[in-house]
Amino acid sequence: MLLLALLLQASTALAADWMPGGESERQDISADLTYAKRSAVRPSDSKRVVAHVAFFTSRAFRLEVIDLGAGPEAAYPTLEAAFRAEGCVAGVNGGFFHPDWRPAGLVISKGQRINRFETAKLLSGVIYSDDRGIHLVRRGRFQDHTHISALLQTGPYLVEDGRTVRGLSTSDPRRRTFIATDWRGHWVIGATMTSLTLSELGVILASPGDLTPWRVDRAINLDGGSSTGFFFDRGVGKAPVTLQPWKRVRNLLGICTR
């Protein structure tokens, strides 16, 4: 009985590691596109994580990778300018890049291939769009083909098969950018305004109701820290939601209508 009680107590504590912190704006997340500012709270130390998130469906939207160029000056002055010019209704900053702005890993923008496929441990996954939809797969399972219009090689994986990936870093808290899916046509891109570790983000995303209302099947990390950025077009007469990166980035990941 004592052992059972201890196990139940441990299970309850694990489940309550993070809890939904409420929303400042409630919207219909069953729609093809919606924005929310969501939060999660950890009862053990009252840490609060706040994130901008854009929910969308793969039946109505596709991904677009916007390449900002290799020079010191980006092709567009702001995220908002870039996404509006490319016809995207929402988006975040994209993948990792080197100090000379050369992208890390394979990038495909408008069907054009930039850089090459890499085997660095960090770049463990691939997010891409083709004529069949949106895909998020492990690097080893990626099958290249000519119909890919947009692709980012990035990582690490945060959630897989609904569970937090083991071995995620528990140090170096910073702002984070991510993309996740329930693998049933529902997707979300997000950028946190709070610094947190990769492990913390993985646990939050694997807990339905914290940042997403549905069970996340898989999620992957994008470039974060000072690169973290977010944009959502609220429509005519409403100010857009914007979070500008603190530094120049190489590429962006946008949501565009099919």
C-alpha positions, 0 to 999 in steps of 0.5 A: 500500500505504501509503495502504491501511494508513493507511485501515485504521488510521483505520478501526480507530481509528474503530471503537475510539473506544468499546468495551463496558465490561462490565455489572455485571448481565447479564440476558436482553435478548431478554425483553419487559422487562429492566434493565441497568447498561451502560458504554462505555470510550474507549481513547484517554483511558480515559473511562468512561460508565455508564448505567441502561437499560431494554429493552422491546418495543413488542408488550408495552408502550406509552409514557405521558407523565406531566404533573407540572403547571405550578405550583412543586410537582410532582404527585408528590414523586418519580419513583418515586411518579409512575411507581407511581401511573400504573402504569408499570414503568419510566421516565425524565424527559421533555421540555424546559421553560421556567423557569416549567415550561411545556413546550417543544413539543407534549406529549400526556398521556393524550390531552390536548394541552399546549402547541403544536407548535414549530419550534425547532431543538432540538425536531427530533423526536417520540416518541409512542404510539398504537393502532398502537404506538410511533413516533419520527420527524423533526418534518417527517414527523410526521402528527398524528391523534386517536388519539395517547395520549402524545407528546413533542416533543424533540431533537436526533436522535442517531442516524438510519438507524444513523449518528450525526447530523452536527453534534451538539454536542461541548461542554457535557458533562452527564448525558443521557437518551435513547430509542432503537430498532432499528425492529424492535420493540425499544426502550430508555430510558436515563439516563447517570450520567456527563457526556458531550456529545451527540456522544459519546452519538450515537457510543456509541449508533450502536455496537452492543454499547456501550450496546445489544446491537442496532443502533440505527436511530434515537435521540433526546435527552430533557432531561438535565443536572440533569433526568436521572432513571430508574426501574425496578421490579424486582418484589416483594421487590427494591429499585427502581432509581432516579435522582432528578433534581436539580431539579423537571421538568415531565413524565416518559416512562414504560413501561406494559403494553399 
